[in-house]
Amino acid sequence: MNLPLPKDIRDNITNNTPNLSLKYYKWADFYNNDFTGFAENTKYEKPKFDFLKKFVELSGKDEYKQAFDIRKRLMEGIGITFAMTTESRLVFGMGYEHPTEIGFMFDWTSGLPVIPGSSLKGAARYAAETEKHECINEIFGAEKGDAQAGEIIFFPAYPCLINNNKPFLELDVMTPHYSEYYSEPAKNPPADWYSPLPLHFLTVPAGVKYCFRLAHRKNLRDKELPLLKKAENMLKCALSEFGVGAKTSVFYGYFR
C-alpha cells in the first residue's frame, strides 16, 4: 500500500505494529494506490473482513500494554481509580464514518479502545437519576439555571491489558436483511426476499479489565472526599446495571 506521506516517514513506519487508530482511519489498505477510491474487489465482504481481522491480531502486541502503563504512570496521584471487567462485548463509535461502514472508538494517541469520559459521566448520571440519588447536581452539574459545572471529573477509561499477548479486540457480525430497502426505500419495499448482508465490526470482548478514574475538579489529588466515593458508586451501578456504549439493549457494554 502506498501511504500519502513523505518517503522518509514511510520508510520508518512499522506496519505490523502501528497505532490502531491511525491504521483504522488513515491506513485502510483496500483503497486504490492513487487514493481515488476503493479497490475493485471491495464490493465483496472478504477484503473488509481481512482488514478487520488484522486488528484482532495486532491488539495482542506488547506495545499497547506499554501504552497503558505509560498513561497510568503519568496519571498516578490524581483522584481515585477502580477496575471493572467487561461482562459482555463492548463497542463504541459505531456511527463514525468508515469504509467498512461501521466505525470504532480508538484513542488517537495510544490506539487503545477508549471509553470517553463524557459517556461515563452520562451513564453515571442516568443511573443516579434512576436510583434517585442525592448530590446529583453537585457531582454532575446543573442542567438548568446557571449551568454550574459538576465537581467531579470523569476521565476516559482504558483497558488494563493485564493478560500478556491476549488480544483486546474481537470481531462480531450483524446481518441486516433489508439493505436494499434501507438504501433506496422509494424503490424497494421492506420484503422478505432480500438476502442477508453480513457486516463485521470490531468489539472489545468479555473478560477485558478496564481502569476507571475520577477526580475532584478543585482537589485533583484528594482521594478521601465523600463526594468522590458517591460518584464511584454511581458509576459502578451504571456499568453493571445499565451498560455503556452502543447496543446496550442487547446486553453489550455491561461490566462486573
Stockholm file with secondary structure:
# STOCKHOLM 1.0

chainA/1-256         MNLPLPKDIRDNITNNTPNLSLKYYKWADFYNNDFTGFAENTKYEKPKFDFLKKFVELSGKDEYKQAFDIRKRLMEGIGITFAMTTESRLVFGMGYEHPTEIGFMFDWTSGLPVIPGSSLKGAARYAAETEKHECINEIFGAEKGDAQAGEIIFFPAYPCLINNNKPFLELDVMTPHYSEYYSEPAKNPPADWYSPLPLHFLTVPAGVKYCFRLAHRKNLRDKELPLLKKAENMLKCALSEFGVGAKTSVFYGYFR
#=GR chainA/1-256 SS CCCSSCHHHHTTCCTTSCCHHHHHHTCCTTBCTTSSSBCGGGGSSHHHHHHHHHHHHHTTSHHHHHHHHHHHHHHTTSSEEEEEEBSSCBCCCTTSCCTTSCCCCBCTTTCCBCBCHHHHHHHHHHHHHHTTCSCHHHHHBCSSTTCCBCSEEECCBEECCCSTTCCSCEEEEECCSCHHHHHCTTTSCCCSCSCCCCEEEEEBCTTCEEEEEEEESSCTTCCCCHHHHHHHHHHHHHHHHTCCSTTGGGTCSCBC
#=GC SS_cons         CCCSSCHHHHTTCCTTSCCHHHHHHTCCTTBCTTSSSBCGGGGSSHHHHHHHHHHHHHTTSHHHHHHHHHHHHHHTTSSEEEEEEBSSCBCCCTTSCCTTSCCCCBCTTTCCBCBCHHHHHHHHHHHHHHTTCSCHHHHHBCSSTTCCBCSEEECCBEECCCSTTCCSCEEEEECCSCHHHHHCTTTSCCCSCSCCCCEEEEEBCTTCEEEEEEEESSCTTCCCCHHHHHHHHHHHHHHHHTCCSTTGGGTCSCBC
//
